Amino acid sequence: MDEETVRLKKWCMVAVTGEARLCNTGKEDPKKAKQDEPSAVVPDALLNRKQLEKEKTFTYEVKWQFRPLEGNTWVEKDTLMKMGNVKMRSGQQWQG
């Protein structure tokens, strides 16, 4: 799957943990899909990066579109890649 196709999938924020996950689709469960709609997020920019020593990977502070700076969350590199944000770099506005 190419990056554009992957980015078409909707991602949601889990309120309790602050983690991003794939939103439910109407095909899977229309009721859950409707509940997921308000928590759908799209990356706007990466603001900071920190290395997780134990896991030997990075997490990025993500500014989400249409959300205040207080709504920024730290997201693991693997999750950003699954969201189709392979080419996004720290300090860079999203070009999608």
C-alpha positions in Angstrom: 0.0 0.0 0.0 1.3 3.5 -0.8 1.6 6.3 1.6 -1.4 8.2 0.1 -3.7 5.2 0.5 -2.6 4.6 4.1 -3.3 8.2 5.0 -6.9 7.9 3.9 -7.6 5.6 6.9 -8.9 7.5 9.9 -7.1 7.4 13.2 -8.5 8.3 16.7 -7.1 9.3 20.0 -7.9 7.1 23.0 -8.9 9.6 25.7 -7.7 7.5 28.6 -4.2 6.7 27.3 -3.6 9.4 24.7 -2.6 6.9 22.1 -3.6 6.8 18.5 -5.4 3.8 17.0 -7.3 3.1 13.8 -10.9 4.3 14.0 -13.7 1.7 13.5 -15.2 1.8 10.1 -18.9 1.8 9.2 -18.5 -1.7 7.7 -17.1 -3.2 10.9 -19.5 -1.5 13.4 -21.5 1.5 12.4 -22.3 2.4 16.0 -18.6 2.4 17.1 -17.7 4.3 13.9 -20.0 7.1 14.9 -18.6 7.2 18.4 -15.0 7.3 16.9 -15.8 10.3 14.6 -15.3 13.1 17.2 -11.9 11.7 18.3 -10.5 11.4 14.8 -7.1 13.1 14.4 -4.8 14.1 11.5 -1.1 15.1 12.2 -0.4 18.8 11.5 3.3 19.0 12.6 6.0 17.2 14.5 7.3 19.5 17.3 9.8 17.5 19.3 11.5 14.1 19.3 12.9 12.0 22.1 14.6 8.7 22.1 13.4 5.8 24.1 16.6 4.1 25.2 15.1 0.8 26.2 13.1 0.3 23.0 15.8 1.9 20.8 13.2 4.0 19.0 11.8 7.5 18.9 8.6 9.2 20.0 7.5 12.5 18.5 5.4 15.3 19.9 2.5 15.7 17.4 0.5 18.8 16.9 -2.9 17.6 15.6 -5.0 19.5 13.0 -7.8 21.6 14.4 -6.7 20.9 18.0 -5.0 23.3 20.5 -1.4 23.0 21.5 -2.6 21.6 24.8 -3.9 18.6 22.8 -0.4 17.6 21.6 0.6 14.0 22.3 3.7 11.9 22.1 3.4 9.2 19.4 5.8 6.4 18.6 7.6 6.4 15.3 6.0 3.1 14.3 2.5 4.5 14.8 3.3 7.6 12.7 4.6 5.3 9.9 1.4 3.2 10.1 -0.6 6.4 9.8 1.3 7.1 6.5 3.6 9.8 7.8 6.8 8.2 6.7 8.4 11.4 5.3 7.4 13.7 8.1 10.3 15.1 10.1 10.6 16.9 13.4 9.8 20.6 13.1 8.1 20.0 9.8 4.5 20.9 8.8 2.5 18.0 7.4 2.2 18.2 3.6 -0.9 16.0 3.2 
